[in-house]
């Protein structure tokens, strides 16, 4: 893969969002991205973490990079699953950034821990899986963040989370690019 990836996306020691920001900015934007199309799990013979994007998913990842061109971005974080890394490759390449792999973005991770880490500050794009994205949305709803009447999370979609004082102050959904 062309994307440089590091293991630097470690979660903060405390899952408490108030304790997480430390020296980082208390204002930022989180682009919470569900990976692009990767085909059916049941039709993949290898380890699920090695399942790549489909041809349509790779095209979707390129269009996603186009859609995110105007977004401020300091860091890129991704699950270590191939489909997430491939989703973020076009964004990282265009921005000349290296993506950090974060275990707290992988399938089965604790959404509260992932949200806490994402709220640490700055402008970050983070690619994860349906279970983690939906769990983060549930956490946000429980915290009173307006997500609309039926929050969506299609493959290749993005939630833009505005962060103020270490809390999500607004959220909007960007559907997968056409």
N, C-alpha and C positions, 0 to 999 in steps of 0.2 A: 504494500500500500504506500502511496505517495505521502500520506499524512504523517508528520512527525508526532509521536504520542509519548507523553511522559506519565509517570505515576504520581504526579504532583497534586492531583485533585483530592487530597485527603480531607475528610470531614473535620470540623472543629471539635475540640475535646468535649464541649458541652452541647447537647441538642437544644439548649435554650437560645432562641433567637436574640434575646437581649444580651446574652453573654457572647454571642458569636461574632459580633462585628469588630470588637477590639480596635486595632489601629486602622482598619479599612474604612472607606467612605460609608456613611450612613444613608447615602442616596445612590440610587442606581436603577438599572433595568435588567430584568432576567428574561431571557428568551427561552422558554421551556418548550422543547421540541420533541415530538414523538418521532421516532425513526421512520424513514420512508418505507415504501413497499418492499417486503422481503420474501414474499411467497408464503406458502403454507408450511407450517412446522412439520405437519405429518408427511409431507412429501420430501423432506430433507433427510438424507441418510446419515449425515455426520452429527457431530456435537452441535446442539442448538446455538451455542455462543459463536460458532463458526459460520452460521447461516448468513450468506451475503444478501445484498440488495438484488432484486431482479433488474432486468434491463429497464423496465418502467420505473423502478425505484431509483436507479442511478440518474435517469433523466429528471425525476422528481427532485432529487438532491441538488442537481444543477439549477433547476428553477427556484428552489428554496434559497440558494445562495443569491440569485438575482433579486428575490423579494427582500432579502435581509441586507442588501447593499447599503441602504441609508441608515441602518440602525447603528447606534454607538456600540462598540464592542471592545472590551479590554482583554477578555479571556474566553477560551472555549473549553468546555468540559464535556466528557462523553462517558457513557458506559463502555466497558471494555469489549462488548459484543461487536462482532464485525459489522453488523448492519448499522449500528449507531456510529461507529468510526467512519464507515463509508458515507453515511448521511452528512457528516460534518466535514468531510474532506474538501468539497468545493468551497465551503465557507472559509475554512482554515487557509486553503491555498490562496484564495483571493485577498485575504487579510494579511498574509504572511505571518500567521500565528501557528503555534504548536498547541495541539489539543492535549489537555491533561485527562488521564483516565481516572475516573472516580468510582470506586466500588459502591458507593452509596447511590449511584444512578443505575445500577444493574438490576435485572429482574429479581423480584423478591426482596429488594431493599426496603428499609423503613422509610416511608414517605415523610414522616415528621423530621427524621434526621436529614433527609435530602433537602427538605424545605429550609431547615435551619442553616445548612451549609450554603445554600443558594442565597440566603438573605444576608450573608456575611458582608456584602457590599460590592460596589463597582458594577460594571455592565458586563454581563456574562451570557453566553449562549450555552445551553446545556441540553444534550440529547439523551433521552431515556426511553423507557418501554411503557406500554399501556398501563400496566399495573401501578407503576410508580407515578406516572403522570396523573392517573385517576386518583390515586391516594393523596397526592399533593393538592389536587382540586378539592377533595373532601376536606382536607385540613384547612384550606383557605375559606371554604364555605363555613366551616365550624367557627372560624375567626371573624366571620361577618363580611368577608369580601364578596362583592356582587359579581357573580359569574354568568348571569342571565338565567332564563327559565330552564334551559336544558343544555348544560355545558357539554361541549363536544371535545373529541380528542382523536380525530382521524389520523391515520398514518401520514406523516409528512406535514402535519399541522403544527402551529406555534401558538403558545400563550405568551403574550407580552405582559409581564408583571412589573408595574412601577413600584419601586421600593423607596420609602421615605422613613427615616428614623428606624431602620431595621425591620419595618413591617410593610406588607403589600398594601399600597394605598389605592391601586386601581388595577384591573385586569381586563384584557381584551383578547379575543380569539381571532387568529388569522388562519383561515382554512388552508388546506394543502394547495400549493400553486397548481394552476391548470397546465 
